Amino acid sequence: MKKFIVILGVIAVSFSSIFVLMSSASGFVMAFYRMAFSAIAMIPIALIKDFGVIKKMTGKEWLLSVLSGVFLGAHFALYFTSLSYTSVTACTCLIDMEAVFVPVIMSVFFRARQGFKRWIAIAVALGGALVLTFSRSGAEGFGMLGNILALLAGLSVSVYTVLGNICRRDISTAVYTAIVYTSASVTALIACLCAGESIFDVTGGDILAGLALAGVCTLLGHSVFSWGLKYESPVFISTVKLLEPVFATALAVIIIKGERLPGLQTFIGAALVIAGTVFYSLCKEKSRHK
Protein backbone atom coordinates (compact mmCIF):
# COMPACT_ATOMS: atom_id res chain seq x y z
CA MET A 1 0.00 0.00 0.00
CA LYS A 2 2.83 2.40 0.84
CA LYS A 3 4.44 1.75 -2.56
CA PHE A 4 1.10 2.46 -4.30
CA ILE A 5 0.82 5.80 -2.48
CA VAL A 6 4.30 6.73 -3.70
CA ILE A 7 3.23 5.91 -7.28
CA LEU A 8 0.23 8.24 -6.89
CA GLY A 9 2.74 10.88 -5.84
CA VAL A 10 4.57 10.35 -9.15
CA ILE A 11 1.35 11.02 -11.05
CA ALA A 12 0.95 14.28 -9.13
CA VAL A 13 4.48 15.52 -9.89
CA SER A 14 4.02 14.63 -13.57
CA PHE A 15 1.87 17.76 -13.90
CA SER A 16 4.82 19.95 -12.85
CA SER A 17 6.21 20.62 -16.34
CA ILE A 18 2.67 21.23 -17.64
CA PHE A 19 1.95 23.98 -15.09
CA VAL A 20 5.34 25.61 -15.73
CA LEU A 21 4.86 25.63 -19.51
CA MET A 22 1.39 27.14 -19.05
CA SER A 23 2.85 30.09 -17.10
CA SER A 24 4.65 33.12 -18.53
CA ALA A 25 7.11 33.77 -15.68
CA SER A 26 10.72 32.59 -15.64
CA GLY A 27 11.74 29.24 -14.19
CA PHE A 28 13.40 30.90 -11.18
CA VAL A 29 10.25 32.86 -10.35
CA MET A 30 7.99 29.81 -10.67
CA ALA A 31 10.38 27.81 -8.47
CA PHE A 32 10.06 30.51 -5.81
CA TYR A 33 6.26 30.58 -5.90
CA ARG A 34 6.00 26.80 -5.83
CA MET A 35 8.20 26.54 -2.75
CA ALA A 36 6.82 29.65 -1.03
CA PHE A 37 3.19 28.49 -1.31
CA SER A 38 4.23 25.01 -0.18
CA ALA A 39 6.02 26.43 2.86
CA ILE A 40 3.03 28.60 3.77
CA ALA A 41 0.85 25.50 3.73
CA MET A 42 3.18 23.30 5.78
CA ILE A 43 4.51 25.67 8.48
CA PRO A 44 1.22 25.99 10.43
CA ILE A 45 0.70 22.21 10.25
CA ALA A 46 4.19 21.56 11.61
CA LEU A 47 3.78 24.11 14.44
CA ILE A 48 0.40 22.79 15.51
CA LYS A 49 0.88 19.07 14.97
CA ASP A 50 4.55 18.48 15.80
CA PHE A 51 5.84 21.42 17.82
CA GLY A 52 7.32 18.92 20.29
CA VAL A 53 9.40 17.41 17.48
CA ILE A 54 10.73 20.85 16.57
CA LYS A 55 11.87 21.51 20.16
CA LYS A 56 13.75 18.21 20.27
CA MET A 57 15.62 18.71 16.99
CA THR A 58 19.41 18.87 17.20
CA GLY A 59 21.62 21.39 15.44
CA LYS A 60 22.76 18.67 13.02
CA GLU A 61 19.14 17.84 12.12
CA TRP A 62 18.38 21.51 11.47
CA LEU A 63 21.51 21.90 9.34
CA LEU A 64 20.83 18.80 7.23
CA SER A 65 17.15 19.73 6.76
CA VAL A 66 18.00 23.27 5.65
CA LEU A 67 20.76 21.97 3.36
CA SER A 68 18.27 19.49 1.87
CA GLY A 69 15.97 22.43 1.11
CA VAL A 70 18.79 24.34 -0.57
CA PHE A 71 19.35 21.47 -2.99
CA LEU A 72 15.59 21.15 -3.59
CA GLY A 73 15.35 24.87 -4.38
CA ALA A 74 18.30 24.58 -6.77
CA HIS A 75 16.63 21.55 -8.37
CA PHE A 76 13.41 23.40 -9.16
CA ALA A 77 15.21 26.54 -10.39
CA LEU A 78 17.29 24.45 -12.81
CA TYR A 79 14.38 22.17 -13.77
CA PHE A 80 11.91 24.94 -14.59
CA THR A 81 14.51 26.93 -16.51
CA SER A 82 15.51 23.89 -18.58
CA LEU A 83 11.93 23.54 -19.84
CA SER A 84 12.43 26.75 -21.85
CA TYR A 85 15.18 25.10 -23.86
CA THR A 86 14.47 21.37 -24.15
CA SER A 87 11.59 18.94 -24.50
CA VAL A 88 9.52 17.62 -21.61
CA THR A 89 10.70 14.08 -22.38
CA ALA A 90 14.42 14.88 -22.37
CA CYS A 91 14.04 17.10 -19.31
CA THR A 92 12.14 14.64 -17.12
CA CYS A 93 14.32 11.67 -18.14
CA LEU A 94 17.53 13.52 -17.33
CA ILE A 95 16.11 14.65 -14.00
CA ASP A 96 15.16 11.05 -13.26
CA MET A 97 18.85 10.18 -13.52
CA GLU A 98 18.41 10.67 -9.79
CA ALA A 99 17.79 6.90 -9.71
CA VAL A 100 21.42 6.45 -10.80
CA PHE A 101 22.97 9.40 -8.98
CA VAL A 102 21.56 8.27 -5.62
CA PRO A 103 23.32 4.88 -5.53
CA VAL A 104 26.54 6.50 -6.76
CA ILE A 105 26.34 9.05 -3.93
CA MET A 106 25.52 6.28 -1.47
CA SER A 107 28.59 4.35 -2.68
CA VAL A 108 31.00 7.28 -2.53
CA PHE A 109 29.93 8.85 0.75
CA PHE A 110 28.30 5.97 2.65
CA ARG A 111 30.32 3.04 1.25
CA ALA A 112 27.19 1.25 0.05
CA ARG A 113 28.11 -1.79 -2.01
CA GLN A 114 26.61 -1.98 -5.49
CA GLY A 115 28.04 -5.06 -7.16
CA PHE A 116 29.12 -5.62 -10.78
CA LYS A 117 25.62 -5.93 -12.27
CA ARG A 118 24.47 -2.71 -10.63
CA TRP A 119 27.47 -0.81 -11.97
CA ILE A 120 26.65 -2.14 -15.46
CA ALA A 121 23.10 -0.81 -15.01
CA ILE A 122 24.46 2.55 -13.89
CA ALA A 123 26.77 2.67 -16.93
CA VAL A 124 23.82 1.98 -19.28
CA ALA A 125 21.76 4.76 -17.68
CA LEU A 126 24.68 7.19 -17.83
CA GLY A 127 25.15 6.32 -21.50
CA GLY A 128 21.50 7.14 -22.11
CA ALA A 129 21.96 10.44 -20.28
CA LEU A 130 24.84 11.33 -22.60
CA VAL A 131 22.70 10.52 -25.66
CA LEU A 132 19.91 12.72 -24.26
CA THR A 133 22.26 15.54 -23.35
CA PHE A 134 23.60 15.80 -26.88
CA SER A 135 20.21 15.32 -28.53
CA ARG A 136 18.59 18.24 -30.33
CA SER A 137 15.48 18.45 -28.20
CA GLY A 138 13.54 21.66 -27.69
CA ALA A 139 14.48 25.17 -28.79
CA GLU A 140 16.75 25.37 -31.82
CA GLY A 141 20.38 25.85 -30.78
CA PHE A 142 19.59 25.62 -27.07
CA GLY A 143 18.63 21.97 -26.65
CA MET A 144 21.98 21.01 -25.14
CA LEU A 145 21.83 23.90 -22.67
CA GLY A 146 18.40 22.75 -21.51
CA ASN A 147 19.61 19.16 -21.25
CA ILE A 148 22.63 20.15 -19.15
CA LEU A 149 20.42 22.20 -16.84
CA ALA A 150 18.07 19.21 -16.47
CA LEU A 151 21.00 16.93 -15.69
CA LEU A 152 22.20 19.34 -12.98
CA ALA A 153 18.63 19.44 -11.66
CA GLY A 154 18.74 15.64 -11.41
CA LEU A 155 22.00 15.78 -9.48
CA SER A 156 20.59 18.40 -7.10
CA VAL A 157 17.45 16.39 -6.32
CA SER A 158 19.62 13.31 -5.77
CA VAL A 159 21.47 15.04 -2.95
CA TYR A 160 18.11 16.18 -1.58
CA THR A 161 16.85 12.57 -1.58
CA VAL A 162 19.93 11.23 0.22
CA LEU A 163 19.80 13.98 2.85
CA GLY A 164 16.06 13.43 3.24
CA ASN A 165 16.60 9.76 3.98
CA ILE A 166 18.90 10.73 6.85
CA CYS A 167 16.61 13.46 8.22
CA ARG A 168 13.41 11.41 8.04
CA ARG A 169 14.74 8.82 10.48
CA ASP A 170 13.82 11.01 13.44
CA ILE A 171 11.95 14.03 12.02
CA SER A 172 8.22 13.96 11.17
CA THR A 173 7.04 14.58 7.61
CA ALA A 174 5.32 17.86 8.53
CA VAL A 175 8.36 19.33 10.27
CA TYR A 176 10.85 18.14 7.67
CA THR A 177 8.84 19.42 4.69
CA ALA A 178 8.13 22.76 6.40
CA ILE A 179 11.86 23.35 6.91
CA VAL A 180 12.80 22.07 3.46
CA TYR A 181 10.18 24.10 1.59
CA THR A 182 11.09 27.27 3.49
CA SER A 183 14.81 26.97 2.77
CA ALA A 184 14.04 25.97 -0.83
CA SER A 185 11.93 29.11 -1.32
CA VAL A 186 14.75 31.26 0.07
CA THR A 187 17.19 29.53 -2.30
CA ALA A 188 14.89 30.18 -5.27
CA LEU A 189 14.50 33.82 -4.19
CA ILE A 190 18.28 34.25 -4.09
CA ALA A 191 18.45 32.72 -7.58
CA CYS A 192 15.86 35.27 -8.78
CA LEU A 193 17.84 38.16 -7.32
CA CYS A 194 21.10 36.93 -8.86
CA ALA A 195 19.41 36.54 -12.26
CA GLY A 196 17.73 39.94 -12.03
CA GLU A 197 14.25 38.42 -12.05
CA SER A 198 11.40 40.13 -10.14
CA ILE A 199 9.01 37.92 -8.19
CA PHE A 200 6.39 40.67 -8.53
CA ASP A 201 6.42 40.83 -12.33
CA VAL A 202 3.85 38.05 -12.70
CA THR A 203 0.31 37.60 -13.98
CA GLY A 204 -2.73 36.12 -12.30
CA GLY A 205 -2.17 33.00 -14.39
CA ASP A 206 1.37 32.69 -13.04
CA ILE A 207 0.06 32.86 -9.46
CA LEU A 208 -2.52 30.17 -10.23
CA ALA A 209 0.21 28.03 -11.78
CA GLY A 210 2.30 28.53 -8.65
CA LEU A 211 -0.61 27.46 -6.47
CA ALA A 212 -1.19 24.40 -8.65
CA LEU A 213 2.50 23.50 -8.47
CA ALA A 214 2.39 23.79 -4.68
CA GLY A 215 -0.93 22.03 -4.14
CA VAL A 216 -0.75 19.24 -6.69
CA CYS A 217 2.93 18.65 -7.39
CA THR A 218 4.52 19.49 -4.05
CA LEU A 219 1.97 18.68 -1.34
CA LEU A 220 0.51 15.66 -3.14
CA GLY A 221 3.78 14.70 -4.83
CA HIS A 222 7.06 15.59 -3.15
CA SER A 223 5.55 15.48 0.33
CA VAL A 224 4.49 11.91 -0.41
CA PHE A 225 8.11 11.14 -1.37
CA SER A 226 9.32 12.67 1.90
CA TRP A 227 6.77 10.56 3.77
CA GLY A 228 7.81 7.47 1.85
CA LEU A 229 11.51 7.91 2.72
CA LYS A 230 10.68 6.78 6.25
CA TYR A 231 9.32 3.44 5.01
CA GLU A 232 11.09 2.78 1.70
CA SER A 233 14.71 3.02 0.57
CA PRO A 234 15.91 6.15 -1.26
CA VAL A 235 16.75 3.89 -4.21
CA PHE A 236 13.10 2.74 -4.49
CA ILE A 237 11.82 6.33 -4.23
CA SER A 238 14.16 7.54 -6.97
CA THR A 239 13.52 4.50 -9.21
CA VAL A 240 9.72 4.67 -9.11
CA LYS A 241 9.96 8.28 -10.30
CA LEU A 242 10.91 6.84 -13.71
CA LEU A 243 7.19 6.73 -14.41
CA GLU A 244 7.19 10.54 -14.52
CA PRO A 245 8.61 10.94 -18.08
CA VAL A 246 5.87 8.66 -19.42
CA PHE A 247 3.05 10.55 -17.71
CA ALA A 248 4.60 13.99 -18.31
CA THR A 249 5.22 13.38 -22.03
CA ALA A 250 1.66 12.14 -22.58
CA LEU A 251 0.20 15.12 -20.72
CA ALA A 252 2.41 17.59 -22.61
CA VAL A 253 1.45 16.20 -26.03
CA ILE A 254 -2.24 16.38 -25.11
CA ILE A 255 -2.30 19.75 -23.31
CA ILE A 256 0.64 21.89 -24.50
CA LYS A 257 0.31 23.34 -27.99
CA GLY A 258 3.36 22.61 -30.13
CA GLU A 259 4.72 19.82 -27.93
CA ARG A 260 5.47 16.77 -30.05
CA LEU A 261 6.43 13.18 -29.43
CA PRO A 262 10.20 12.81 -28.93
CA GLY A 263 12.53 12.24 -31.88
CA LEU A 264 14.55 9.06 -32.42
CA GLN A 265 17.70 10.21 -30.57
CA THR A 266 15.66 11.44 -27.61
CA PHE A 267 13.69 8.21 -27.58
CA ILE A 268 16.87 6.08 -27.62
CA GLY A 269 18.46 8.09 -24.82
CA ALA A 270 15.30 7.93 -22.72
CA ALA A 271 15.00 4.19 -23.29
CA LEU A 272 18.60 3.63 -22.14
CA VAL A 273 18.07 5.74 -19.01
CA ILE A 274 14.91 3.86 -18.10
CA ALA A 275 16.37 0.44 -18.97
CA GLY A 276 19.49 1.08 -16.90
CA THR A 277 17.61 2.28 -13.85
CA VAL A 278 15.01 -0.51 -14.03
CA PHE A 279 17.81 -3.09 -14.35
CA TYR A 280 19.51 -1.52 -11.34
CA SER A 281 16.29 -1.78 -9.35
CA LEU A 282 15.88 -5.47 -10.28
CA CYS A 283 19.46 -6.22 -9.24
CA LYS A 284 18.79 -4.52 -5.92
CA GLU A 285 15.66 -6.56 -5.27
CA LYS A 286 17.44 -9.84 -6.11
CA SER A 287 20.26 -9.04 -3.71
CA ARG A 288 17.80 -8.61 -0.87
CA HIS A 289 16.49 -12.13 -1.28
CA LYS A 290 19.86 -13.90 -1.19
N, C-alpha and C positions, 0 to 999 in steps of 0.2 A: 504493500500500500504506500509506503514511504517513497519507493522508487517511482510509482505512478504519479504521485504529487509533484515530484521533481520534473517529470516529463511534462506535466501541465504547465509548470513554470517555464519550460522551454517554449511552449506555444505562446505564452504571454510575451516573452522577450522577442519573439520573432516579429512582432509588430513594431519594434524599435526603429528599424531603418525606414519603415513606411511613414511613421509619424515625423521623422526628421526630414524626409524628402518632401513631405506635404507642407513643411514650414518654409519661411523665407529668411529666417535668421541664420547666422553662421553656426558652424558646429560647436564652437566654444561657448557661444551664448546658449544654445539649446542644452549643452551639457550642464551648464550652470543651473538653468531652470529645472531640468530633470532632477538634479541632486538637491536643489534648494527646496522644491515642493516635497520631495521625499523626506527630507530632514524635518520639515515643518510637521509632516504627518506622524513621524515616528518619535520625536522628542517628547511630546506629552504622554504618549503611551509608555515610554520607558520610565519617565518620572513617576507616573501613577502606579504602574504595574510592578516595576522592578527597582524602585529607589534603593532598597536594601542591597541589591547587587551592585549598584553604582558605588555605594559607600564602602563596599568591601574590595573594590578593584585596586590592584597594585599599580605602582608606577609603570612597571613593565607592560601590564595589560593595557593601560591607557596608551602608552607609546606605540605598541604594536597595532592597536585598533585604529589610532590616528594615521599611522603609516599605511595601513591597509586602505584607508579612505583616500589617501593621497594617490595611491596607485590606481584606485577605482576612478577617481576624478580624471587622472591622466588618460586612462583607458577610454572614457567616454569622449573626452576632448579630441583625441586622435581618431576614434571610431567615427564620430559624427562628421569630422572634417574630411575623412577619407571618402565618404559617400558622395562628395562633390566631384570627385575625380575618378572613381572606379565603379564597377557594377556591384549590385547588391550581392550577387553570388560570390564574386572574388573577395569582396570585403568580409562577408560573414564566414567564409571558409578559412581565410587567413587569420581572422580573430579566433576561430575555433582551433587553431594550432595550439591553443592553451592546453588541449588534451595531450600534446607532445611536450610542450614546455614544462608543464607541471612535473612529470616524472623526471625530466632532466634536472630541474631545480632540486627535486627531492634527492636525486642521486648525488649532486655536487655538494649541497649544503647539509643534507641529513643522512648521507651515506646509505640511501635506500638502494638495495640491489635490484637490478633490472633483468639480467640474464641475456643471453645471446639473441634469442628470438625477439625479445622486446626491443633490443637495440636495432634489429633489422626493421621492425615495424616503425620505429622512430625515424630511421633513415628514409624509408619509403615516404612517410608523411612530410619530412623535410624536403625531399625531392619534389613532391607535389607543390609545396609552398614556393619553391624556386620557380617552378613552371608558372604558377599563378602570378608571382611577383613580376615576372618579365612578360606576362601576357598583355595584350592591348585591350584591356577592358575599360569601359567608361569613356571619359572625356578625351578627345583626340590630343595626343601629346602629353597627357597628364596621368595616363593609366598607371604607369609605374610608380609615380609619386603617391597616388592613392593606395596602391598595393603595399608600398613600404609603410605608409602611415597605419594601414590596417594590421600589418605584421607587428608593428610596435605596440599597437593597441592590444593585440593578442598576448604579447610578452608582459605588458602592464597588468592585464587581468589575471595572468598566471601567478604573478607575485601576490596579487590580492587574494587569490584562492588559497595559496599556501599559507599566507598569514592568517586568513580567516579560519583555516583548519586548526591553527594553534589557539587563536583567541576563543573559538567557540567551545573549547573544552570546559571552560569555567564561566563564560559570560553568556547571558541569555540572548536570544535572538533580538528582542526589542532594544536592549541596551547596545548591543554590538552594532546593529544597523543604524541606530540613532547617531552613534559616534562616527561611524564610517560615512554615512550620507552627509553629515555636517562637514567633516574634513574634506570630503570629495567636492562639495559645493564651493568651499573656500579655495580649493585647488583650481577648480574650473574658473572661478572669479579672477584668480591671479593670472590664469592663462588668457582670459579676456583682456585684462589690463595690459599685459605684455604685448598682445597682438593689436592693441588699439581698438578693440571692439567694445561698444557700449551695450550694457545689459538693458538699457531703457529704450533703445532704438528697435522696438519690436511691435508687431501688430497683434490684434486680438487673436488671430489664428495661430500665431506663434505661442501665445500664452496657453491656448487650448491644447496645442501640441505638447507643450511642456507638462501640462496637467495630465494628459494621456500617457506620456512617457513615465511620469511618476506613478500614476495610479495603476496602469496596466503592466508596464514593463518592469518597473522597479519593485513596487509593493507586491504584485502578484507573480513577479518573475525572480528578480535577484534576491528578494527577501526569502523566497522559497529556497533558493540555493544556499543562502546563509543558514537557514533552518536545517537544511539537509546535511550540511557539513558536520553536524553533531552526530548524525546517525549513519552517514555513508562516507566512504573515502573520498578525498579530493580528486583522485583519478576517475572515480565513477561520475562525480559531478561534472568534471570537465569533458568526459567522453560523451555523456548523454546529450550535451549541448550540440553535438554534431547534427542533431535533427534540425537545428535552427536554420542552416543554409537552405534546406529543402523547403521548410515552411516559408521562410523569408522570400526566397526566389519566387515561389508560387504566388504569394500575396503581392509582390512587386509587379509581376507580369499582369496580374488581374487589375490592380488598383492604380498603379503609377503609369501615367501616360508616357510613352516613349521607352519604357523599360522592356527589353527583349530577353528571350532565352539566351543563356550564355553561348559563346562561340566554342569551337572545337578545343582550342588551347586551354581556355578557361575550364571547360568541362573535364579535360584530361587532368589538369592540375587539381581540381576539386575532387575528382574520383580518387587520385592518389592520396590526398590528404585524408579523406574519409576511410579509404581502405587501410592505410597505415595505422590510423588511430583505432579503428575497429579491431584490427589484428592485435594491436597492443592490448586492448581491453580483453580479448579472448585469451591471450597468453596470461594475463593477470589472473583471470578467473580459474584457469587450469592450475596455476601454481598454488592457489588456495586450497585445492582439493587433494593435493599430494600428501 
